[in-house]
Each structure stands twice: as structure tokens, then as C-alpha cells.
């Protein structure tokens, strides 16, 4: 079977949630199928395709369009489309997509994320129309609604709340239209599938969860653990991640400091947003920016924290941390979509007091940390290894 993936950034090397999911699909499917990837480049990614990538599949990359803040604001006024439908609209990409569709007959085209759906018309018009699969990495209208509900509580965040409100309303219509036009729609969790069903009640939504390569993400017994180190990982210009870190440092960390000396938080991820600059002078916080591999930071930490208050979909960072055998404290929203039990695979806490108390208890009990990490690791291996997930994707190709 010949499969074409349309991705918003090069999936290899897989350095964040979107590319980790895309690469998991591509690498797994390429074992049995002929896979082609047409992708945009993320800032900082190389335009030369990696030899290992080319040993797995074929592909081509295109530079993303340049959209300034001014352009985005102008688009809000002049169009009724959501920002995500315009973010990667590119004549160059459209031309290359037509080229691939003219040169080869694809059985399946995967649209990986809502940013890629402006190209639906081109694929639908192909001479031999392929099966169109829309993989909705986040239920986007729900994410924007949650962002609005969080930001509206803070006066200084009202401009962002207005933006999220507009995007929420526009995405409800746009996301419903995309789901109605695709042959198959994928959600990453039952919660996201239910939210999409509210938009398109007559459309079947398949749930294919995020996965992990448990061989790559395995506990390192030799890793030197810092007994008072906490870690959070993620793309640090992504609003939910920025909000999570600010909330944790401002509302949770002070209570931890009262009980634990020498506590240190490592915020690991590319493109730290300017809103995080206020933390740069805090001696108890290190913001690393881009690192080649976040796994050593996770391995050294005593506790992995997921203080997310905004978001949709499921968090691959949770699978990464549990697969590496880390004790995890997360908000319930941070663990949404995973069938975990509080106190078994991880600790769930939503209020600043509960979150701080859970972290302190884990820091003071190495045996509990180890037990929690082992149970989380087993949970991931049993349910979320890519070897078990790829057959679910292949099943969607059937008529």
C-alpha cells in the first residue's frame, strides 16, 4: 500500500509531541508499506533529509510561510477562518503536493493535524482519489475554549482570552467541516472523540492513542538521580506549557520550598516564550531551551511534574516520563485520555496545595518513587508501545 503523510514539521528527529506521534506512525507503517512524507520545516530543522529518515521512507520538505503577528491580526479581521487553517497555507507546498499526486497513485493520505487541512481540496481532486484520513492531534476547538476559560480569569491575559474566544468559535465550525469531509477521523483519546462527536454526531471517530518506543524510552539504572530535582519538558512557546510552568513556579513551588531544601525545577524545551523571562533570575529554576535529547534530564530527576491546566488530546510527555520509570505528579487534565489510577501509575493533584503535598511526599520517600515509577513503566509497555498501536492504524485502511 502506498501512503502519503502531510505533516506540519519534519517528523524526524522526533523531538516533541506532534513529531513523536507522526514518526511513530511513519516508522511502524513503513515496515509493510511504501511511505512518502511531504513536510514543512520547523524553525531550526535542517532542510537536508536525514539518511536514517530516508532509509525508512521517502520524502520532501518545504519552507513554511512567514506570518507575522500583524498578518495574523489582519487575517482575524479579513477572514472568518481560524488561525490554524491559515498558519501553513503555502502555494509552494500546494504545488509540491500536486506534483506527488500526479506522479504516484496513493492509496491513503494522512492529514497530520488541523494545520494541514487547507490541502484537502487538492487531495480530493486527485485523479485516483485516495482514502483521506484526518488525524486530529488535539480537539482544537476544545483546547481554545479551555484557553479562553483560563485566561479570562486574569485581567492581564484578557487580550489572549479574546483571541482564544474568536478561535474557539471559528474552530467549532471549521473542525466540524474537516471531520465531515474526511473518510476517516482519528482522535487520540475517548475524551477528544466525545468532544468531536458533539460537533459531528453522525461521523464515526476512531481512537488511536499516542504511543512510545519502549526500547528507546527505558529506565536507566545507572542514571545519577538528583534527589531534589523536578523536571517538566515540552515546547516552551506552546501556551498550555507556558501556563503550566508559570502556575507551578508561582503557586506550587513556594510551598515545596518550605518543606524541601535545595529544590530545583528544570524546564526543558525549545523556544522559551518571553512570558517565562520572569523566571530567568530564579536560582531554583533552570530554563534550558533546546536540548539535543531531553531523556537524560528526565532520568536524573526525582519527580516529573505535569502541571497542565489547559489542553486537549493526550500528553506524550506523560508516556515518556512513565516509560523512563519516573514518579509523576500531574493534574487530572494533564493525564486526561489515559486510563490511569491516582496512586497507582502516578499521582493526580489539581490544587496548588495538593500538588505541592504530593511532590513533597515523593521527594521524602525514595521507595514510593521507585514503586510508582515501576508501575507507570509497566503500564506504558503493556498499553502504549507502537507495536500494539500500528495495527489499529492499518485497520482504518479497510473499506
C-alpha positions in Angstrom: 0.0 0.0 0.0 1.3 3.5 -0.8 0.7 6.1 1.9 1.4 9.9 1.8 1.8 11.7 5.1 1.3 15.5 5.2 3.0 16.8 8.3 3.4 20.3 9.8 7.1 19.7 10.6 9.7 17.2 9.8 8.9 14.1 11.9 12.5 13.1 12.2 14.2 13.6 14.5 11.2 13.2 16.7 11.7 16.0 19.3 8.2 16.9 20.5 4.7 15.6 20.8 3.5 16.0 17.2 6.7 14.7 15.6 6.8 11.8 18.1 3.3 10.7 17.1 4.0 11.2 13.3 7.3 9.4 13.4 5.7 6.5 15.4 3.1 6.1 12.6 5.5 6.5 9.8 8.2 4.2 11.1 5.7 1.5 12.0 3.8 1.6 8.8 6.9 1.7 6.7 7.7 -1.9 7.8 4.9 -3.1 5.5 4.0 -0.2 3.2 5.6 2.4 0.9 5.5 5.7 2.8 6.1 9.2 1.5 6.3 12.3 3.7 5.7 15.8 2.5 6.5 18.2 5.3 7.2 21.7 6.4 10.3 22.6 8.3 10.1 23.8 11.9 12.4 26.6 12.9 15.8 25.2 13.5 15.2 22.0 11.5 17.7 21.1 8.7 16.5 21.2 5.1 18.7 18.2 4.3 16.8 15.0 4.9 18.5 12.7 7.5 19.9 9.5 5.9 18.2 7.4 8.6 14.9 9.0 7.7 15.5 8.2 4.0 16.2 4.6 4.9 12.7 4.3 6.4 10.7 6.3 3.9 10.8 8.8 1.0 10.0 12.5 1.4 10.4 16.2 0.7 10.5 19.3 2.8 9.2 22.8 2.2 9.9 26.0 4.0 6.9 27.3 6.0 5.2 30.5 5.0 6.2 33.6 7.0 3.3 35.1 9.0 3.9 38.0 11.3 1.7 38.9 14.3 0.4 41.8 12.2 -0.6 39.4 9.4 -2.3 37.1 11.9 -4.3 40.0 13.4 -5.2 41.3 9.9 -6.4 37.8 9.0 -8.7 37.7 12.0 -10.4 40.8 10.6 -10.5 40.0 6.9 -11.4 36.3 7.1 -13.7 34.0 9.1 -11.2 31.2 9.1 -9.4 30.1 12.3 -5.8 30.9 12.6 -4.8 27.3 12.4 -6.3 27.0 8.9 -4.0 29.8 7.7 -0.8 29.0 9.6 0.7 26.7 6.9 -1.2 27.8 3.8 1.6 27.8 1.1 1.4 27.9 -2.7 4.8 26.2 -2.8 3.6 23.3 -0.6 0.4 23.1 -2.7 2.4 22.8 -5.9 4.6 20.1 -4.5 1.6 18.2 -3.2 0.0 18.3 -6.7 3.3 17.0 -8.1 3.4 14.0 -5.9 -0.3 13.2 -6.6 0.4 13.5 -10.3 3.5 11.3 -10.2 2.1 8.5 -7.9 -1.2 6.9 -7.1 -1.6 6.9 -3.3 -4.0 4.6 -1.5 -4.1 6.7 1.6 -3.3 10.3 2.5 -2.8 11.2 6.2 -3.5 14.8 7.2 -1.5 15.1 10.4 -3.1 17.9 12.4 -5.6 20.6 11.5 -2.9 22.9 10.1 -2.6 20.6 7.1 -6.3 20.5 6.2 -6.2 23.6 3.8 -4.9 21.0 1.3 -8.0 18.8 1.5 -9.4 20.1 -1.8 -6.2 19.2 -3.7 -6.2 15.6 -2.5 -9.9 15.3 -3.0 -9.4 16.4 -6.7 -6.8 13.8 -7.4 -7.5 11.6 -10.5 -7.4 8.5 -8.3 -8.9 9.7 -5.1 -7.1 8.2 -2.1 -8.6 7.4 1.3 -8.4 10.6 3.3 -7.5 10.3 7.0 -7.6 13.2 9.3 -5.6 12.7 12.5 -6.8 15.4 14.9 -3.8 15.6 17.3 -5.8 17.8 19.6 -9.5 18.6 19.6 -8.6 22.1 18.7 -11.9 23.9 19.5 -11.8 22.4 23.0 -8.2 23.5 23.5 -9.1 27.1 22.6 -12.2 27.0 24.8 -10.1 25.9 27.7 -7.5 28.6 27.0 -10.3 31.2 27.0 -11.7 29.9 30.3 -8.2 30.1 31.9 -7.1 33.5 30.5 -10.3 35.3 31.2 -9.7 34.9 35.0 -6.6 37.2 34.8 -7.0 40.8 33.6 -3.5 40.9 32.1 -4.5 37.9 30.0 -7.7 39.4 28.6 -6.3 40.1 25.1 -5.2 36.4 24.8 -8.7 35.4 26.1 -10.4 37.5 23.3 -8.1 35.7 20.7 -9.0 32.3 22.2 -12.7 33.1 22.2 -12.6 34.0 18.5 -10.6 30.9 17.6 -12.9 28.7 19.7 -16.0 29.8 17.8 -14.3 29.6 14.4 -12.7 26.2 15.1 -16.1 24.7 16.0 -17.3 25.3 12.5 -14.0 24.6 10.7 -13.2 21.4 12.6 -16.7 20.1 12.0 -16.4 20.7 8.3 -13.0 18.9 8.1 -14.3 15.9 10.0 -17.3 15.7 7.6 -15.0 15.7 4.5 -12.5 13.1 5.6 -13.1 9.4 5.1 -11.7 8.5 8.5 -11.2 10.7 11.5 -8.8 9.8 14.3 -8.8 11.2 17.9 -6.1 10.5 20.4 -8.4 9.8 23.3 -12.0 8.9 24.2 -12.4 12.4 25.7 -11.4 14.0 22.4 -13.6 11.6 20.4 -16.6 12.6 22.6 -15.9 16.3 22.1 -15.7 15.8 18.3 -18.9 13.8 18.3 -20.6 16.8 19.8 -19.6 18.7 16.6 -20.3 15.9 14.1 -22.7 13.4 15.8 -23.1 11.3 12.6 -19.3 10.9 12.0 -17.5 7.8 13.3 -14.4 8.8 15.3 -11.7 6.2 15.7 -9.5 6.5 18.8 -5.8 5.8 18.2 -3.7 6.8 21.2 -0.3 8.3 21.3 2.5 5.7 21.6 6.1 5.3 22.7 9.0 3.2 21.6 9.7 1.4 24.9 13.1 0.3 23.7 14.2 3.9 23.2 12.4 5.1 26.4 13.5 2.7 29.0 14.7 3.3 32.6 18.4 3.9 33.1 19.5 2.2 36.2 22.9 3.9 36.0 21.5 7.4 35.8 22.6 9.7 38.7 19.4 11.0 40.3 19.3 14.4 41.8 17.2 13.9 45.0 15.6 17.3 44.9 15.3 17.8 41.2 11.9 18.2 39.4 11.6 18.3 35.6 9.0 19.5 33.1 9.5 19.0 29.3 7.8 20.4 26.3 7.8 23.0 23.5 8.1 26.2 25.6 6.3 28.6 23.3 3.1 26.4 23.4 0.6 28.3 25.5 -0.5 25.4 27.7 3.1 24.6 28.6 3.9 28.3 29.4 0.8 28.5 31.6 1.7 25.2 33.3 5.2 26.3 34.2 4.1 29.8 35.4 1.4 28.3 37.6 3.7 25.7 39.1 6.5 28.2 39.9 4.2 30.9 41.2 1.6 28.8 43.0 3.1 25.4 43.8 6.9 25.7 44.2 6.9 28.1 47.2 5.0 25.5 49.3 7.5 22.8 48.2 10.4 25.1 49.2 9.1 25.4 52.7 9.4 21.6 53.2 12.4 20.6 50.9 15.7 22.3 50.8 17.7 22.8 47.6 14.7 22.1 45.4 15.3 22.7 41.7 13.0 22.8 38.7 14.4 22.0 35.2 12.2 23.4 32.3 13.4 21.5 29.3 12.2 22.5 25.8 12.9 24.6 22.8 11.8 28.2 22.1 11.1 29.5 25.7 8.4 32.2 25.4 9.1 35.8 26.6 6.4 35.2 29.4 9.0 32.9 31.0 11.7 35.6 31.2 10.5 36.5 34.7 11.8 33.1 35.9 15.3 33.6 34.5 16.7 35.1 37.7 15.1 32.5 40.0 18.0 30.3 41.3 15.6 27.4 41.8 14.6 27.3 38.2 16.7 26.4 35.1 15.2 27.0 31.6 17.3 25.0 29.3 15.9 26.0 25.9 16.6 23.5 23.1 18.5 20.3 24.1 19.5 17.5 21.8 17.9 14.9 24.0 15.6 15.5 27.0 15.8 11.9 28.2 18.9 12.5 30.4 17.2 15.4 32.2 14.1 13.2 32.9 16.3 10.3 34.0 18.2 12.5 36.6 15.0 14.0 38.1 13.4 12.7 41.3 9.9 13.7 40.2 8.4 14.6 36.8 5.7 17.2 37.0 2.8 17.8 34.6 1.0 20.9 36.0 -1.2 21.5 32.9 -4.4 23.5 33.3 -5.1 24.0 29.6 -5.0 21.5 26.7 -6.7 18.8 24.6 -5.6 15.5 23.3 -3.2 13.5 25.4 0.3 14.4 26.5 3.1 12.3 25.1 5.4 13.8 27.8 3.4 11.6 30.3 4.3 8.4 28.3 7.9 9.5 28.0 8.3 10.1 31.8 6.5 6.9 32.8 8.3 4.8 30.3 11.6 6.1 31.7 10.4 4.9 35.2 9.8 8.3 36.7 7.4 9.1 39.5 4.9 11.6 38.1 2.6 14.2 39.6 0.0 15.5 37.2 -3.2 17.5 37.1 -6.2 15.5 36.0 -6.3 17.5 32.8 -2.6 16.7 32.3 -3.4 13.0 32.4 -6.7 13.2 30.5 -7.2 10.5 28.0 -5.1 7.8 29.8 -6.8 5.2 31.9 -4.6 5.8 34.9 -5.4 5.5 38.6 -4.4 8.0 41.2 -1.8 6.5 43.4 -1.1 3.5 41.1 0.7 4.7 37.9 1.1 8.3 39.0 -0.3 10.9 41.5 -3.1 13.2 40.4 -3.5 16.7 42.0 -5.2 19.8 40.9 -4.9 22.4 43.6 -1.6 24.1 44.4 -1.8 22.6 47.9 -2.5 19.1 46.7 0.2 19.3 44.0 2.9 20.6 46.4 2.0 18.0 49.1 2.3 15.1 46.5 5.7 16.3 45.3 7.0 16.7 48.9 5.8 13.2 49.9 7.5 11.7 46.9 10.7 13.6 47.4 10.8 12.3 51.0 10.1 8.6 50.1 12.5 7.1 47.6 10.9 3.6 47.9 7.5 5.1 46.9 9.1 7.0 44.0 10.6 3.8 42.7 7.4 1.8 43.1 5.4 4.4 41.3 7.9 4.6 38.5 7.9 0.9 38.0 4.1 0.7 37.9 4.0 3.6 35.4 6.6 1.9 33.2 4.8 -1.4 33.1 1.5 0.4 32.3 3.1 2.1 29.3 4.7 -1.1 27.9 1.5 -3.0 28.2 -0.8 -0.5 26.5 1.2 2.2 24.5 4.1 0.6 22.7 3.9 1.4 19.0 3.9 -2.3 18.1 0.4 -2.5 19.6 -0.9 0.8 18.1 0.2 0.5 14.4 -2.3 -2.4 13.7 -5.1 0.0 14.8 -4.0 2.5 12.2 -3.8 -0.2 9.5 -7.3 -1.4 10.4 -8.6 2.1 9.3 -7.4 1.5 5.7 -10.0 -1.2 5.2 -13.1 -0.3 3.2 
